[in-house]
Amino acid sequence: MKKMTFSIRTVAVGLTILLPLQAAAVEFVFVGSRQMGMGGAGVATTTDSLATYWNPAGMAMSKKFDIRLQAGAQALDRGDVSDAIKDINKLNLNDTSSANIARLQQQIARLNSPNSNFTGAASGGLYVKGNAGDHALGFNISDVATGGGFLRSPASVTTNGNNLTVNGQIAMNGLEARQAVVSYAYAFADRMFSIGVSGKVIQGAAYSGVTNISGASDSAKIFEDIGQARLTTVVGLDVGAMFRPTSWLRAGIVGKDLTSPTFEALNGTKFKMLPQVRAGVAFNPYNSLTLTSDIDITKNNTLVPGLSSQVLSFGAEQTILSELLSFRLGAFKNMQDAKTPFIPTFGFGLRINALRVDVGGGYDFRDQAALASGSIGMVF
């Protein structure tokens, strides 16, 4: 847990800064505690107000009015980057003994290992939806941030005989999408089919910054090197569909950011949120049990050069006592990152009359992955 504390802090910094890239995309963020608890699967199961993010077609599959607040975050440190940086900054650089040089070079080797990087995401917002017959209308005011950090070039150690010098910089990329979203959905054929669309006004905040490895464990020093964000306002479009051939089976598909919203960094470099397509399926063997899975159809670039995201998610939800309590389990894996295992998730929900309270999270000790989310809502 001590190791993860530094990792999450480092990733949180990474969420707020961005190194210029020619074209970038963002990972499909797990928005909502229920979805996070089920391994990040939500395209076919989300029929409440969070469908304005996951799949607008889902709104028309439920006739209830729904309003909720949610916040969540996730972080993944590949290769113990944050621990290596912290250990480097603990060493005495005035000690030029062979033993101390060996210790320093060992940590530098950890940083220089292939695929050593860290990524993170965070979200929060207000989500509302209502229905009138076969029509559904929803909106959300939300913020979705993604980011990552990586070694800009191979690190090294030099000495002048009196002290040691660590050569190298950590670059961190981040894009914050502040969104106002209006969604519409329509169900037909006795709610066997539904289609939905979301129009988005996105204010993107793009940052650029690098920091030297020496002193990188000092959060204040990192913030000094961030620089200022450049704000760009654009429009975006999501389109989704859902198919329910029987009461126990649903399938959904959504295309997000189909207009390729583009943001400009301070140095003039363009950032693109490339289109994403995700599909999902949900089974209800009996009324209180849901089994679900999502898969990214597209391979999505990330804000870390050379790292792509294509996530496969599995999840299950069991309700008891007339849905008073919900228990959730899941797992997900980035199929484009062979070294990352399936990361387990879990969640819990409480329903008291119209009140909904949900929490979700996950943790993986091997790759230092952590997820956490909470939400509260009212359903009528």
Summary of the structure (lengths in Angstrom):
residues: 380
radius of gyration: 22.1
end to end distance: 40.0
largest distance: 80.2
contacts: 1477
relative contact order: 0.21
helix: 16%
strand: 52%
